[in-house]
C-alpha cells in the first residue's frame, strides 16, 4: 500500500515525507545552525538517509541525545548503530 501511495504521489508531482528533499530538509532543521559543518557525506536509499558526520560533531553522548530529541520532535528517527559510530541512518518515524 505504501508503494502504491508513493507511486500515486509521484505521478501527481507531489513529494512524500520520505523522499530525499523533504527528508534532508527536516534533518537539516534537526541539526540546527551547525548543519553546514556537520556532514561529511549523505546517501539516500529506500526512503532513508545514511549520513556520515564530520569528526567531532557527534562524538559526545550529549550531542547525540540532543540530535535524537530534535529528530523526534520533527518526526524523524535516527540510529547510529553503536557508540562512537559517526554514521547514522535517518528516516521518517513509523
MIPA-5803 format. One record per atom (N, C-alpha, C): residue number from 1; z, y, x; atom name; residue in three letters. Coordinates in steps of 0.1 Angstrom, whole numbers, plus 5000, padded with zeros to 4 digits. Each point is the difference from the previous one (the first is absolute). Layout:
<recs>
@seq = NUM; c3 = Z; c2 = Y; c1 = X; atom = CA; type = ALA .
...
</recs>
This chain:
<recs>
@seq = 1; c3 = 5000; c2 = 4988; c1 = 5008; atom = N; type = UNK .
@seq = 1; c3 = 5000; c2 = 5012; c1 = 4992; atom = CA; type = UNK .
@seq = 1; c3 = 5000; c2 = 5013; c1 = 5009; atom = C; type = UNK .
@seq = 2; c3 = 5008; c2 = 5000; c1 = 5010; atom = N; type = UNK .
@seq = 2; c3 = 5000; c2 = 5011; c1 = 5009; atom = CA; type = UNK .
@seq = 2; c3 = 4986; c2 = 5003; c1 = 5006; atom = C; type = UNK .
@seq = 3; c3 = 4994; c2 = 4989; c1 = 5004; atom = N; type = UNK .
@seq = 3; c3 = 4986; c2 = 5001; c1 = 5006; atom = CA; type = UNK .
@seq = 3; c3 = 4991; c2 = 5006; c1 = 4990; atom = C; type = UNK .
@seq = 4; c3 = 5001; c2 = 4996; c1 = 4987; atom = N; type = UNK .
@seq = 4; c3 = 4991; c2 = 5005; c1 = 4990; atom = CA; type = UNK .
@seq = 4; c3 = 5003; c2 = 5015; c1 = 4998; atom = C; type = UNK .
@seq = 5; c3 = 5012; c2 = 5004; c1 = 4999; atom = N; type = UNK .
@seq = 5; c3 = 5004; c2 = 5014; c1 = 4999; atom = CA; type = UNK .
@seq = 5; c3 = 4995; c2 = 5008; c1 = 5011; atom = C; type = UNK .
@seq = 6; c3 = 5001; c2 = 4995; c1 = 5012; atom = N; type = UNK .
@seq = 6; c3 = 4995; c2 = 5007; c1 = 5012; atom = CA; type = UNK .
@seq = 6; c3 = 4985; c2 = 5001; c1 = 4999; atom = C; type = UNK .
@seq = 7; c3 = 4993; c2 = 4990; c1 = 4996; atom = N; type = UNK .
@seq = 7; c3 = 4985; c2 = 5001; c1 = 4998; atom = CA; type = UNK .
@seq = 7; c3 = 4996; c2 = 5010; c1 = 4990; atom = C; type = UNK .
@seq = 8; c3 = 5008; c2 = 5001; c1 = 4989; atom = N; type = UNK .
@seq = 8; c3 = 4997; c2 = 5010; c1 = 4989; atom = CA; type = UNK .
@seq = 8; c3 = 5002; c2 = 5014; c1 = 5006; atom = C; type = UNK .
@seq = 9; c3 = 5011; c2 = 5002; c1 = 5007; atom = N; type = UNK .
@seq = 9; c3 = 5003; c2 = 5013; c1 = 5006; atom = CA; type = UNK .
@seq = 9; c3 = 4989; c2 = 5004; c1 = 5009; atom = C; type = UNK .
@seq = 10; c3 = 4996; c2 = 4991; c1 = 5009; atom = N; type = UNK .
@seq = 10; c3 = 4989; c2 = 5003; c1 = 5010; atom = CA; type = UNK .
@seq = 10; c3 = 4987; c2 = 5003; c1 = 4993; atom = C; type = UNK .
@seq = 11; c3 = 4997; c2 = 4993; c1 = 4990; atom = N; type = UNK .
@seq = 11; c3 = 4987; c2 = 5003; c1 = 4993; atom = CA; type = UNK .
@seq = 11; c3 = 5001; c2 = 5014; c1 = 4993; atom = C; type = UNK .
@seq = 12; c3 = 5011; c2 = 5004; c1 = 4996; atom = N; type = UNK .
@seq = 12; c3 = 5002; c2 = 5013; c1 = 4993; atom = CA; type = UNK .
@seq = 12; c3 = 5002; c2 = 5011; c1 = 5009; atom = C; type = UNK .
@seq = 13; c3 = 5001; c2 = 4997; c1 = 5013; atom = N; type = UNK .
@seq = 13; c3 = 5002; c2 = 5010; c1 = 5011; atom = CA; type = UNK .
@seq = 13; c3 = 5015; c2 = 5004; c1 = 5002; atom = C; type = UNK .
@seq = 14; c3 = 5009; c2 = 4993; c1 = 4994; atom = N; type = UNK .
@seq = 14; c3 = 5014; c2 = 5003; c1 = 5002; atom = CA; type = UNK .
@seq = 14; c3 = 5006; c2 = 4992; c1 = 5011; atom = C; type = UNK .
@seq = 15; c3 = 5010; c2 = 5006; c1 = 5007; atom = N; type = UNK .
@seq = 15; c3 = 5007; c2 = 4993; c1 = 5010; atom = CA; type = UNK .
@seq = 15; c3 = 5013; c2 = 4994; c1 = 4994; atom = C; type = UNK .
@seq = 16; c3 = 5004; c2 = 4988; c1 = 5005; atom = N; type = UNK .
@seq = 16; c3 = 5012; c2 = 4994; c1 = 4996; atom = CA; type = UNK .
@seq = 16; c3 = 5011; c2 = 5003; c1 = 5010; atom = C; type = UNK .
@seq = 17; c3 = 5013; c2 = 4998; c1 = 4997; atom = N; type = UNK .
@seq = 17; c3 = 5011; c2 = 5004; c1 = 5008; atom = CA; type = UNK .
@seq = 17; c3 = 5000; c2 = 4992; c1 = 5013; atom = C; type = UNK .
@seq = 18; c3 = 4993; c2 = 4989; c1 = 5001; atom = N; type = UNK .
@seq = 18; c3 = 5000; c2 = 4992; c1 = 5013; atom = CA; type = UNK .
@seq = 18; c3 = 4987; c2 = 5002; c1 = 5007; atom = C; type = UNK .
@seq = 19; c3 = 4992; c2 = 5009; c1 = 4996; atom = N; type = UNK .
@seq = 19; c3 = 4988; c2 = 5003; c1 = 5008; atom = CA; type = UNK .
@seq = 19; c3 = 5004; c2 = 5008; c1 = 5012; atom = C; type = UNK .
@seq = 20; c3 = 4992; c2 = 5001; c1 = 5010; atom = N; type = UNK .
@seq = 20; c3 = 5003; c2 = 5005; c1 = 5013; atom = CA; type = UNK .
@seq = 20; c3 = 5005; c2 = 5015; c1 = 5000; atom = C; type = UNK .
@seq = 21; c3 = 4992; c2 = 5009; c1 = 4994; atom = N; type = UNK .
@seq = 21; c3 = 5004; c2 = 5014; c1 = 5000; atom = CA; type = UNK .
@seq = 21; c3 = 5013; c2 = 5003; c1 = 4992; atom = C; type = UNK .
@seq = 22; c3 = 5002; c2 = 4995; c1 = 4988; atom = N; type = UNK .
@seq = 22; c3 = 5013; c2 = 5003; c1 = 4993; atom = CA; type = UNK .
@seq = 22; c3 = 5012; c2 = 4993; c1 = 5008; atom = C; type = UNK .
@seq = 23; c3 = 4998; c2 = 4988; c1 = 5005; atom = N; type = UNK .
@seq = 23; c3 = 5011; c2 = 4994; c1 = 5007; atom = CA; type = UNK .
@seq = 23; c3 = 5003; c2 = 5007; c1 = 5013; atom = C; type = UNK .
@seq = 24; c3 = 4990; c2 = 5004; c1 = 5008; atom = N; type = UNK .
@seq = 24; c3 = 5003; c2 = 5008; c1 = 5012; atom = CA; type = UNK .
@seq = 24; c3 = 5006; c2 = 5013; c1 = 4997; atom = C; type = UNK .
@seq = 25; c3 = 4996; c2 = 5007; c1 = 4989; atom = N; type = UNK .
@seq = 25; c3 = 5005; c2 = 5013; c1 = 4996; atom = CA; type = UNK .
@seq = 25; c3 = 5015; c2 = 4999; c1 = 4997; atom = C; type = UNK .
@seq = 26; c3 = 5004; c2 = 4990; c1 = 4992; atom = N; type = UNK .
@seq = 26; c3 = 5014; c2 = 4998; c1 = 4997; atom = CA; type = UNK .
@seq = 26; c3 = 5008; c2 = 4996; c1 = 5012; atom = C; type = UNK .
@seq = 27; c3 = 4994; c2 = 4992; c1 = 5009; atom = N; type = UNK .
@seq = 27; c3 = 5008; c2 = 4996; c1 = 5012; atom = CA; type = UNK .
@seq = 27; c3 = 5002; c2 = 5013; c1 = 5009; atom = C; type = UNK .
@seq = 28; c3 = 4990; c2 = 5008; c1 = 5000; atom = N; type = UNK .
@seq = 28; c3 = 5001; c2 = 5013; c1 = 5008; atom = CA; type = UNK .
@seq = 28; c3 = 5011; c2 = 5009; c1 = 4994; atom = C; type = UNK .
@seq = 29; c3 = 5001; c2 = 5000; c1 = 4987; atom = N; type = UNK .
@seq = 29; c3 = 5011; c2 = 5007; c1 = 4994; atom = CA; type = UNK .
@seq = 29; c3 = 5014; c2 = 4994; c1 = 5004; atom = C; type = UNK .
@seq = 30; c3 = 5000; c2 = 4987; c1 = 5000; atom = N; type = UNK .
@seq = 30; c3 = 5013; c2 = 4993; c1 = 5004; atom = CA; type = UNK .
@seq = 30; c3 = 5004; c2 = 5004; c1 = 5015; atom = C; type = UNK .
@seq = 31; c3 = 4990; c2 = 5001; c1 = 5008; atom = N; type = UNK .
@seq = 31; c3 = 5002; c2 = 5003; c1 = 5014; atom = CA; type = UNK .
@seq = 31; c3 = 5005; c2 = 5014; c1 = 5002; atom = C; type = UNK .
@seq = 32; c3 = 4996; c2 = 5009; c1 = 4991; atom = N; type = UNK .
@seq = 32; c3 = 5004; c2 = 5014; c1 = 5001; atom = CA; type = UNK .
@seq = 32; c3 = 4993; c2 = 5008; c1 = 5010; atom = C; type = UNK .
@seq = 33; c3 = 5007; c2 = 5011; c1 = 5005; atom = N; type = UNK .
@seq = 33; c3 = 4993; c2 = 5009; c1 = 5010; atom = CA; type = UNK .
@seq = 33; c3 = 4996; c2 = 4994; c1 = 5013; atom = C; type = UNK .
@seq = 34; c3 = 5007; c2 = 4989; c1 = 5004; atom = N; type = UNK .
@seq = 34; c3 = 4997; c2 = 4994; c1 = 5013; atom = CA; type = UNK .
@seq = 34; c3 = 4988; c2 = 4990; c1 = 4999; atom = C; type = UNK .
@seq = 35; c3 = 4993; c2 = 4999; c1 = 4988; atom = N; type = UNK .
@seq = 35; c3 = 4990; c2 = 4990; c1 = 4998; atom = CA; type = UNK .
@seq = 35; c3 = 4989; c2 = 5002; c1 = 5010; atom = C; type = UNK .
@seq = 36; c3 = 4997; c2 = 5012; c1 = 5005; atom = N; type = UNK .
@seq = 36; c3 = 4989; c2 = 5003; c1 = 5009; atom = CA; type = UNK .
@seq = 36; c3 = 5002; c2 = 4992; c1 = 5013; atom = C; type = UNK .
@seq = 37; c3 = 5012; c2 = 4999; c1 = 5005; atom = N; type = UNK .
@seq = 37; c3 = 5003; c2 = 4993; c1 = 5013; atom = CA; type = UNK .
@seq = 37; c3 = 5005; c2 = 4986; c1 = 4998; atom = C; type = UNK .
@seq = 38; c3 = 5002; c2 = 4995; c1 = 4988; atom = N; type = UNK .
@seq = 38; c3 = 5006; c2 = 4987; c1 = 4998; atom = CA; type = UNK .
@seq = 38; c3 = 4992; c2 = 4988; c1 = 5003; atom = C; type = UNK .
@seq = 39; c3 = 4987; c2 = 5000; c1 = 4996; atom = N; type = UNK .
@seq = 39; c3 = 4992; c2 = 4988; c1 = 5000; atom = CA; type = UNK .
@seq = 39; c3 = 4991; c2 = 4999; c1 = 5012; atom = C; type = UNK .
@seq = 40; c3 = 4999; c2 = 4988; c1 = 5005; atom = N; type = UNK .
@seq = 40; c3 = 4991; c2 = 4996; c1 = 5011; atom = CA; type = UNK .
@seq = 40; c3 = 4987; c2 = 4994; c1 = 4995; atom = C; type = UNK .
@seq = 41; c3 = 5001; c2 = 4993; c1 = 4988; atom = N; type = UNK .
@seq = 41; c3 = 4989; c2 = 4993; c1 = 4994; atom = CA; type = UNK .
@seq = 41; c3 = 5003; c2 = 4997; c1 = 4986; atom = C; type = UNK .
@seq = 42; c3 = 4989; c2 = 4999; c1 = 4992; atom = N; type = UNK .
@seq = 42; c3 = 5001; c2 = 4996; c1 = 4986; atom = CA; type = UNK .
@seq = 42; c3 = 4989; c2 = 4991; c1 = 4996; atom = C; type = UNK .
@seq = 43; c3 = 5003; c2 = 4989; c1 = 4994; atom = N; type = UNK .
@seq = 43; c3 = 4990; c2 = 4990; c1 = 4995; atom = CA; type = UNK .
@seq = 43; c3 = 5002; c2 = 4998; c1 = 4986; atom = C; type = UNK .
@seq = 44; c3 = 4990; c2 = 4998; c1 = 4992; atom = N; type = UNK .
@seq = 44; c3 = 5001; c2 = 4997; c1 = 4986; atom = CA; type = UNK .
@seq = 44; c3 = 4994; c2 = 4987; c1 = 4996; atom = C; type = UNK .
@seq = 45; c3 = 5008; c2 = 4991; c1 = 4994; atom = N; type = UNK .
@seq = 45; c3 = 4995; c2 = 4987; c1 = 4995; atom = CA; type = UNK .
@seq = 45; c3 = 5007; c2 = 4996; c1 = 4987; atom = C; type = UNK .
@seq = 46; c3 = 4992; c2 = 4996; c1 = 4991; atom = N; type = UNK .
@seq = 46; c3 = 5005; c2 = 4994; c1 = 4988; atom = CA; type = UNK .
@seq = 46; c3 = 5011; c2 = 5008; c1 = 4993; atom = C; type = UNK .
@seq = 47; c3 = 4997; c2 = 5013; c1 = 4999; atom = N; type = UNK .
@seq = 47; c3 = 5009; c2 = 5009; c1 = 4993; atom = CA; type = UNK .
@seq = 47; c3 = 5013; c2 = 5004; c1 = 5007; atom = C; type = UNK .
@seq = 48; c3 = 5000; c2 = 4998; c1 = 5013; atom = N; type = UNK .
@seq = 48; c3 = 5012; c2 = 5003; c1 = 5008; atom = CA; type = UNK .
@seq = 48; c3 = 4996; c2 = 5007; c1 = 5013; atom = C; type = UNK .
@seq = 49; c3 = 5008; c2 = 5008; c1 = 5005; atom = N; type = UNK .
@seq = 49; c3 = 4998; c2 = 5007; c1 = 5013; atom = CA; type = UNK .
@seq = 49; c3 = 5008; c2 = 4992; c1 = 5010; atom = C; type = UNK .
@seq = 50; c3 = 4994; c2 = 4998; c1 = 5012; atom = N; type = UNK .
@seq = 50; c3 = 5008; c2 = 4995; c1 = 5012; atom = CA; type = UNK .
@seq = 50; c3 = 5000; c2 = 5012; c1 = 5009; atom = C; type = UNK .
@seq = 51; c3 = 5012; c2 = 5005; c1 = 5002; atom = N; type = UNK .
@seq = 51; c3 = 5001; c2 = 5012; c1 = 5009; atom = CA; type = UNK .
@seq = 51; c3 = 5008; c2 = 4997; c1 = 5013; atom = C; type = UNK .
@seq = 52; c3 = 4995; c2 = 5006; c1 = 5010; atom = N; type = UNK .
@seq = 52; c3 = 5007; c2 = 4998; c1 = 5013; atom = CA; type = UNK .
@seq = 52; c3 = 5005; c2 = 5014; c1 = 5004; atom = C; type = UNK .
@seq = 53; c3 = 5013; c2 = 5001; c1 = 5002; atom = N; type = UNK .
@seq = 53; c3 = 5006; c2 = 5013; c1 = 5003; atom = CA; type = UNK .
@seq = 53; c3 = 5000; c2 = 5003; c1 = 5015; atom = C; type = UNK .
@seq = 54; c3 = 5000; c2 = 5012; c1 = 5003; atom = N; type = UNK .
@seq = 54; c3 = 5001; c2 = 5005; c1 = 5014; atom = CA; type = UNK .
@seq = 54; c3 = 5014; c2 = 4996; c1 = 5006; atom = C; type = UNK .
@seq = 55; c3 = 5001; c2 = 4997; c1 = 5013; atom = N; type = UNK .
@seq = 55; c3 = 5012; c2 = 4996; c1 = 5006; atom = CA; type = UNK .
@seq = 55; c3 = 5011; c2 = 5011; c1 = 4997; atom = C; type = UNK .
@seq = 56; c3 = 5012; c2 = 4996; c1 = 4996; atom = N; type = UNK .
@seq = 56; c3 = 5011; c2 = 5009; c1 = 4997; atom = CA; type = UNK .
@seq = 56; c3 = 5001; c2 = 5004; c1 = 4986; atom = C; type = UNK .
@seq = 57; c3 = 4990; c2 = 4999; c1 = 4992; atom = N; type = UNK .
@seq = 57; c3 = 5001; c2 = 5005; c1 = 4986; atom = CA; type = UNK .
@seq = 57; c3 = 5009; c2 = 4992; c1 = 4991; atom = C; type = UNK .
@seq = 58; c3 = 4999; c2 = 4987; c1 = 5001; atom = N; type = UNK .
@seq = 58; c3 = 5008; c2 = 4991; c1 = 4991; atom = CA; type = UNK .
@seq = 58; c3 = 5009; c2 = 4991; c1 = 5008; atom = C; type = UNK .
@seq = 59; c3 = 5004; c2 = 5005; c1 = 5011; atom = N; type = UNK .
@seq = 59; c3 = 5009; c2 = 4991; c1 = 5009; atom = CA; type = UNK .
@seq = 59; c3 = 5014; c2 = 4999; c1 = 4995; atom = C; type = UNK .
@seq = 60; c3 = 5005; c2 = 5011; c1 = 4993; atom = N; type = UNK .
@seq = 60; c3 = 5014; c2 = 5000; c1 = 4995; atom = CA; type = UNK .
@seq = 60; c3 = 5001; c2 = 4994; c1 = 4986; atom = C; type = UNK .
@seq = 61; c3 = 5011; c2 = 4993; c1 = 4998; atom = N; type = UNK .
@seq = 61; c3 = 5002; c2 = 4995; c1 = 4986; atom = CA; type = UNK .
@seq = 61; c3 = 5001; c2 = 5011; c1 = 4990; atom = C; type = UNK .
@seq = 62; c3 = 5006; c2 = 5011; c1 = 5003; atom = N; type = UNK .
@seq = 62; c3 = 5001; c2 = 5011; c1 = 4991; atom = CA; type = UNK .
@seq = 62; c3 = 4986; c2 = 5006; c1 = 4996; atom = C; type = UNK .
@seq = 63; c3 = 4991; c2 = 5000; c1 = 5009; atom = N; type = UNK .
@seq = 63; c3 = 4987; c2 = 5005; c1 = 4997; atom = CA; type = UNK .
@seq = 63; c3 = 4992; c2 = 4991; c1 = 4991; atom = C; type = UNK .
@seq = 64; c3 = 5002; c2 = 4987; c1 = 5003; atom = N; type = UNK .
@seq = 64; c3 = 4994; c2 = 4989; c1 = 4991; atom = CA; type = UNK .
@seq = 64; c3 = 5005; c2 = 5001; c1 = 4986; atom = C; type = UNK .
@seq = 65; c3 = 5014; c2 = 5002; c1 = 4999; atom = N; type = UNK .
@seq = 65; c3 = 5006; c2 = 5001; c1 = 4987; atom = CA; type = UNK .
@seq = 65; c3 = 4995; c2 = 5012; c1 = 4992; atom = C; type = UNK .
@seq = 66; c3 = 4999; c2 = 5011; c1 = 5007; atom = N; type = UNK .
@seq = 66; c3 = 4995; c2 = 5012; c1 = 4994; atom = CA; type = UNK .
@seq = 66; c3 = 4986; c2 = 4999; c1 = 4995; atom = C; type = UNK .
@seq = 67; c3 = 4992; c2 = 4993; c1 = 5008; atom = N; type = UNK .
@seq = 67; c3 = 4986; c2 = 4998; c1 = 4996; atom = CA; type = UNK .
@seq = 67; c3 = 4999; c2 = 4990; c1 = 4988; atom = C; type = UNK .
@seq = 68; c3 = 5008; c2 = 4990; c1 = 5000; atom = N; type = UNK .
@seq = 68; c3 = 5001; c2 = 4990; c1 = 4989; atom = CA; type = UNK .
@seq = 68; c3 = 5004; c2 = 5007; c1 = 4987; atom = C; type = UNK .
@seq = 69; c3 = 5010; c2 = 5008; c1 = 5001; atom = N; type = UNK .
@seq = 69; c3 = 5004; c2 = 5008; c1 = 4988; atom = CA; type = UNK .
@seq = 69; c3 = 4989; c2 = 5009; c1 = 4995; atom = C; type = UNK .
@seq = 70; c3 = 4993; c2 = 5007; c1 = 5009; atom = N; type = UNK .
@seq = 70; c3 = 4989; c2 = 5009; c1 = 4996; atom = CA; type = UNK .
@seq = 70; c3 = 4989; c2 = 4992; c1 = 4993; atom = C; type = UNK .
@seq = 71; c3 = 4997; c2 = 4988; c1 = 5006; atom = N; type = UNK .
@seq = 71; c3 = 4989; c2 = 4992; c1 = 4994; atom = CA; type = UNK .
@seq = 71; c3 = 5004; c2 = 4995; c1 = 4986; atom = C; type = UNK .
@seq = 72; c3 = 5013; c2 = 4996; c1 = 4999; atom = N; type = UNK .
@seq = 72; c3 = 5004; c2 = 4995; c1 = 4987; atom = CA; type = UNK .
@seq = 72; c3 = 4999; c2 = 5011; c1 = 4989; atom = C; type = UNK .
@seq = 73; c3 = 5004; c2 = 5012; c1 = 5004; atom = N; type = UNK .
@seq = 73; c3 = 4999; c2 = 5012; c1 = 4990; atom = CA; type = UNK .
@seq = 73; c3 = 4986; c2 = 5002; c1 = 4996; atom = C; type = UNK .
@seq = 74; c3 = 4990; c2 = 4997; c1 = 5008; atom = N; type = UNK .
@seq = 74; c3 = 4986; c2 = 5002; c1 = 4997; atom = CA; type = UNK .
@seq = 74; c3 = 4993; c2 = 4988; c1 = 4995; atom = C; type = UNK .
@seq = 75; c3 = 5008; c2 = 4989; c1 = 4997; atom = N; type = UNK .
@seq = 75; c3 = 4994; c2 = 4988; c1 = 4994; atom = CA; type = UNK .
@seq = 75; c3 = 4994; c2 = 4991; c1 = 5010; atom = C; type = UNK .
@seq = 76; c3 = 5003; c2 = 5001; c1 = 5013; atom = N; type = UNK .
@seq = 76; c3 = 4994; c2 = 4992; c1 = 5010; atom = CA; type = UNK .
@seq = 76; c3 = 5010; c2 = 4990; c1 = 5006; atom = C; type = UNK .
@seq = 77; c3 = 4995; c2 = 4989; c1 = 5005; atom = N; type = UNK .
@seq = 77; c3 = 5009; c2 = 4991; c1 = 5008; atom = CA; type = UNK .
@seq = 77; c3 = 4995; c2 = 5001; c1 = 5015; atom = C; type = UNK .
@seq = 78; c3 = 5010; c2 = 4998; c1 = 5009; atom = N; type = UNK .
@seq = 78; c3 = 4997; c2 = 5000; c1 = 5014; atom = CA; type = UNK .
@seq = 78; c3 = 5007; c2 = 4988; c1 = 5006; atom = C; type = UNK .
@seq = 79; c3 = 4993; c2 = 4992; c1 = 5008; atom = N; type = UNK .
@seq = 79; c3 = 5006; c2 = 4988; c1 = 5007; atom = CA; type = UNK .
@seq = 79; c3 = 4997; c2 = 5001; c1 = 5014; atom = C; type = UNK .
@seq = 80; c3 = 5010; c2 = 5001; c1 = 5009; atom = N; type = UNK .
@seq = 80; c3 = 4998; c2 = 5000; c1 = 5014; atom = CA; type = UNK .
@seq = 80; c3 = 4999; c2 = 4986; c1 = 5006; atom = C; type = UNK .
@seq = 81; c3 = 5005; c2 = 4990; c1 = 4993; atom = N; type = UNK .
@seq = 81; c3 = 4999; c2 = 4987; c1 = 5005; atom = CA; type = UNK .
@seq = 81; c3 = 5010; c2 = 4996; c1 = 5011; atom = C; type = UNK .
@seq = 82; c3 = 5007; c2 = 5009; c1 = 5005; atom = N; type = UNK .
@seq = 82; c3 = 5011; c2 = 4997; c1 = 5010; atom = CA; type = UNK .
@seq = 82; c3 = 5005; c2 = 5012; c1 = 5007; atom = C; type = UNK .
@seq = 83; c3 = 5012; c2 = 4999; c1 = 5005; atom = N; type = UNK .
@seq = 83; c3 = 5006; c2 = 5011; c1 = 5008; atom = CA; type = UNK .
@seq = 83; c3 = 4992; c2 = 5003; c1 = 5012; atom = C; type = UNK .
@seq = 84; c3 = 4998; c2 = 5012; c1 = 5003; atom = N; type = UNK .
@seq = 84; c3 = 4992; c2 = 5004; c1 = 5012; atom = CA; type = UNK .
@seq = 84; c3 = 4985; c2 = 5000; c1 = 4998; atom = C; type = UNK .
@seq = 85; c3 = 4996; c2 = 4995; c1 = 4989; atom = N; type = UNK .
@seq = 85; c3 = 4985; c2 = 4999; c1 = 4997; atom = CA; type = UNK .
@seq = 85; c3 = 4995; c2 = 5014; c1 = 4997; atom = C; type = UNK .
@seq = 86; c3 = 4989; c2 = 5004; c1 = 5006; atom = N; type = UNK .
@seq = 86; c3 = 4994; c2 = 5014; c1 = 4998; atom = CA; type = UNK .
@seq = 86; c3 = 4989; c2 = 4999; c1 = 4990; atom = C; type = UNK .
@seq = 87; c3 = 4997; c2 = 4988; c1 = 4994; atom = N; type = UNK .
@seq = 87; c3 = 4989; c2 = 4999; c1 = 4991; atom = CA; type = UNK .
@seq = 87; c3 = 5006; c2 = 4996; c1 = 4986; atom = C; type = UNK .
@seq = 88; c3 = 4995; c2 = 5006; c1 = 4989; atom = N; type = UNK .
@seq = 88; c3 = 5006; c2 = 4997; c1 = 4987; atom = CA; type = UNK .
@seq = 88; c3 = 4988; c2 = 4999; c1 = 4990; atom = C; type = UNK .
@seq = 89; c3 = 5003; c2 = 4993; c1 = 4989; atom = N; type = UNK .
@seq = 89; c3 = 4991; c2 = 4999; c1 = 4989; atom = CA; type = UNK .
@seq = 89; c3 = 5005; c2 = 5008; c1 = 4989; atom = C; type = UNK .
@seq = 90; c3 = 4991; c2 = 5008; c1 = 4994; atom = N; type = UNK .
@seq = 90; c3 = 5004; c2 = 5009; c1 = 4989; atom = CA; type = UNK .
@seq = 90; c3 = 4991; c2 = 4997; c1 = 4988; atom = C; type = UNK .
@seq = 91; c3 = 5006; c2 = 4999; c1 = 4989; atom = N; type = UNK .
@seq = 91; c3 = 4993; c2 = 4998; c1 = 4987; atom = CA; type = UNK .
@seq = 91; c3 = 5007; c2 = 5006; c1 = 4988; atom = C; type = UNK .
@seq = 92; c3 = 4993; c2 = 4999; c1 = 4989; atom = N; type = UNK .
@seq = 92; c3 = 5006; c2 = 5005; c1 = 4988; atom = CA; type = UNK .
@seq = 92; c3 = 5010; c2 = 4990; c1 = 4995; atom = C; type = UNK .
@seq = 93; c3 = 5012; c2 = 5005; c1 = 4996; atom = N; type = UNK .
@seq = 93; c3 = 5011; c2 = 4991; c1 = 4995; atom = CA; type = UNK .
@seq = 93; c3 = 4995; c2 = 4993; c1 = 4987; atom = C; type = UNK .
@seq = 94; c3 = 5003; c2 = 4988; c1 = 5000; atom = N; type = UNK .
@seq = 94; c3 = 4997; c2 = 4992; c1 = 4988; atom = CA; type = UNK .
@seq = 94; c3 = 5009; c2 = 5002; c1 = 4988; atom = C; type = UNK .
</recs>
